[in-house]
Structure formats: structure tokens, C-alpha cells
Amino acid sequence: MPTPEHHTAIIIGGGPAGLPLAVVLGGWQPHYKETQLFRDRYTQIHEFLNSVEGSLLGVDFRSLVHAGISPADLFRLLHHPSRKFHSLDEIGMSFRKGKTLDVLLITQEEVGGLWNNVPENMPTLSPGRMMEFAFYPLARHAQEKDLSLDVNDLIIKRNLVDYYHTVPERFEIQDRIHTGERVNRVEPHDLGFLISSQDVVTETKHSYTCKYLIYAVGQRCILRSLGVPGEDLPFITNHYDNSLDFPGERVLVVGGGRSADWAAIELHDAGKEVHYVMRQSPEHHWRLISDSRHGLPYYARIADIIESGSSRFITHYNTKVSKFDDLDGGGLVTYMRDRQEDRIEVDHVLLLIGGIADYSLFKGFPDLPLLEKFDNYRFQVHQLPVHPHSYESTTIPNL
Ligand SMILES: Cc1cc2nc3c(=O)[nH]c(=O)nc-3n(C[C@H](O)[C@H](O)[C@H](O)COP(=O)(O)OP(=O)(O)OC[C@H]3O[C@@H](n4cnc5c(N)ncnc54)[C@H](O)[C@@H]3O)c2cc1C
């Protein structure tokens, strides 16, 4: 076997988490920039940061955590010192090219992660400025590309993904990024980690070693399935881009989260009869809708559709699909509610029930314990326990 290619650090996953790390480790380091807003609002932190020499990566994060401030909170405050973006001058950091680390980013899609695949017209849940990287504010991107973007507003997928795609060239890190390459295995090695990967198209195999590994694969490595008979029949899909991909009249959407809500609304507004099957109760779903309807236009829309009692939007709460059967030109869905079985004929089924991170790539390490993390509405992600000052795994050093 040829000697694996060695890098000091390897990042797996080029989404909004992994991509900016490639830029920062590639040399673009943050330095504290004094602003009146930050100084007046966070005087103590200002005094602390003013005493830091050189890059903010040299801050004693352990002491900072002891003082009750997590690194993520510190950088968030510097990046977004006020609730709305007013001008580039208010960002409390400047990024300067400094020492570069030998870093490689490996990702199976284009950079930008899951945003490459969300529905074409879908807006973010957060304002555009919350989706940007501090070293390249969206406002600067808009200036440079002569775009009209309100960064305090939601941003649609197309604009966001264009922004992410601009980053490698803009920060001259293209040579440090391998797209279209999937990592299959991570093992212990004398030098740290041994990584085996494969080109998605040509299936050419590669192997690397690295001292530090950043595992930024996101939460959609393995799409969840219902585990019921017939789930792989051709009228069922777990990808929604556009209502035009769904000819016919009747679509059944299984889900209950934001992706399923978006698809159900868009299909309804395109004239389809939508059957929306959810395990959750109406109260649970309605809590998300009413909390979101005043900030997010598509939640205002779903609230309107449900309140208007549209005959083409049929919600099935507390309901579980139990099987799918093939019919000529469509399918039959069997579902259960209150121990009562029912059936419906449909043209398409959309399974939008989320995904999970894949930790099964790690072989030969101690078992990774996983913590469940919930938001106000539901289970969100499995997280690895990490040191609070460094986000390094407490189980596997240098991960
Ligand atoms: C519909 C939707 C809307 C959302 N809206 C918002 C929002 O408005 N605001 C917000 O903050 N968050 C939002 N999120 C959360 C979203 O998860 C984050 O915005 C962000 O995409 C997470 O970034 P990430 O880099 O962790 O993961 P991802 O974006 O998932 O990127 C991970 C990348 O790693 C790649 N990868 C995975 N496994 C491997 C492997 N073995 N080898 C190589 N590459 C691999 C993946 O293919 C992917 O390209 C939304 C999520 C969804 C699904």
C-alpha cells in the first residue's frame, strides 16, 4: 500500500461548519478590532481582548470558559454585536492572512453542505447575516458581486449557496479542498488518524493521515427511514426541490418539521391535494407554527392554509404510516391512527423525516458516547461530548 498523504489537519465535510475552518486554518486569522459599540456594551470583554497580542486564536479559552464565556459566544458577540447589521465597521474582528496550517478539506458534495440540496426557493430560518462567515460578511459579498441583498432579511437557498461557492476562490484555498470525495473510514494511526476515502464518481481510492481531525459531516449523513414495508417503491422519495417534480394531483407528505412544512405548503400552493401525515399532535405542530408565523413568511402561510380550512390540505396528526403498496401509476399508503387503520391512494409520497450524523466511520477507537440535543420543539441532533474551551472530543484526543 502506498504511504498515505499526510496533513497536519483534515476536515471532513465542507458545509457551513467545515468550510470556514478551512479558511481560518488556511491562514485567515481573527484579530480584535476595537469598536465603540463593543467597548460600550461589553467593557470587560473589551479590556480582556485588548490585552491579547496577535490573533484571537491565541486567547486563553480555558480561562474564558471559567469566566462563563464560551468561545462560540465570544466570536458570536464580536461578529454580531447588535441584533441587526448596520455596517461592516461594527464587526469587532478583522481577518488577516497569517501563518497557514497544512490543512485539507474533504467533502462529498460542493462546498456549502446541505444547502446544495434544499428546495430551490426555500429561505433560511435565520437572517442572511446569521448564515455568513465573520471573515466574509454577506454585505461585503453583495458589494463585491454587485448584488442587492438585505442581510437582515431571510436569504433564499440560491443566494446562500452562491455565497458559499464563492468562498474557496475568494480566500485562495481551492487547492486545499477536495470536493466529490467521500470518507469511508477513520482509524487510529501512529501519526494520529488514518483516513480512507473514495471519489464519488470515479471510485478512485485515497488514503491520508493527519494529526488533527475535524469531523464536520452535518446531520444528514444517514437519512432516517420509517422502517415499514414498501418504503423503496418508486412513488416514494426523500428529496424535495420543486413542486414541478411531482406531476399528478395527490401527494402525501410524511414529516412534521420545517422541511416537510415547506414542501407541504409549496405543493398545496401549486394546486396539489396534500395529505400531511405526522406522528406529532396538533398542539405540538401548532406551537412551532404560532412561534414562527410572525417572523417567517412560510409559517404565516401554513397558518393561513390551516386556519382557512383548505380542502386540499388534509393534516393527519398522531398518525403513523404502516406500509406502502404499488398501484398502477401511483401507490397505496396504509396508516394507523388511534389503532384504526386507513388507506389512501396517492401519486407521490415525500418522506421528509430528517437525518442523523454518521459516527460508524470510526473504527478501532473507544466507543463514542452521544448526547441527545433538543430544541424547543423536538429532538435535534446527537452530539459528541467535548471540552468546552476547545470543542475537542473528550473521548478521542485531537478530534
Ligand atoms: C431545510 C433546512 C433549513 C435550515 N435552515 C437553517 C437556518 O436558517 N439557519 C441555521 O442556522 N441552520 C439551518 N439549518 C440547519 C443546517 O443544518 C445548518 O445551517 C448547516 O447546514 C449545518 O452545517 P454543517 O456544516 O454542520 O452540515 P451540512 O450542511 O450538512 O454539511 C456537511 C457536509 O459534509 C458532507 N459529508 C457528510 N459525510 C461525509 C463523508 N463521509 N465524507 C465526505 N463528506 C461528507 C455532506 O455531504 C455535507 O456536504 C437548516 C437545515 C435544513 C435541513
The ligand as an ORCA input file, in Angstrom:
! r2SCAN-3c Opt
* xyz 0 1
  C     -34.194     22.683      5.380
  C     -33.202     23.194      6.380
  C     -33.181     24.542      6.732
  C     -32.252     25.018      7.649
  N     -32.242     26.350      7.960
  C     -31.314     26.839      8.810
  C     -31.234     28.244      9.105
  O     -31.991     29.040      8.580
  N     -30.302     28.671      9.980
  C     -29.411     27.804     10.540
  O     -28.554     28.246     11.292
  N     -29.475     26.490     10.273
  C     -30.383     25.988      9.436
  N     -30.438     24.646      9.174
  C     -29.509     23.787      9.886
  C     -28.357     23.377      8.998
  O     -28.094     22.089      9.429
  C     -27.159     24.330      9.082
  O     -27.462     25.570      8.555
  C     -25.904     23.887      8.334
  O     -26.167     23.444      7.040
  C     -25.152     22.845      9.105
  O     -23.846     22.860      8.586
  P     -22.866     21.654      8.713
  O     -21.619     22.056      8.012
  O     -22.794     21.220     10.118
  O     -23.566     20.429      7.942
  P     -24.012     20.226      6.432
  O     -24.565     21.458      5.842
  O     -24.870     19.006      6.440
  O     -22.641     19.890      5.670
  C     -21.919     18.698      5.889
  C     -21.254     18.273      4.588
  O     -20.449     17.131      4.850
  C     -20.636     16.180      3.810
  N     -20.317     14.833      4.304
  C     -21.034     14.068      5.162
  N     -20.430     12.874      5.353
  C     -19.310     12.888      4.599
  C     -18.284     11.940      4.367
  N     -18.285     10.741      4.962
  N     -17.286     12.258      3.515
  C     -17.265     13.479      2.902
  N     -18.220     14.415      3.086
  C     -19.223     14.125      3.926
  C     -22.116     16.330      3.496
  O     -22.440     15.741      2.251
  C     -22.249     17.839      3.512
  O     -21.897     18.386      2.265
  C     -31.342     24.138      8.256
  C     -31.382     22.779      7.920
  C     -32.294     22.307      6.989
  C     -32.312     20.839      6.655
*
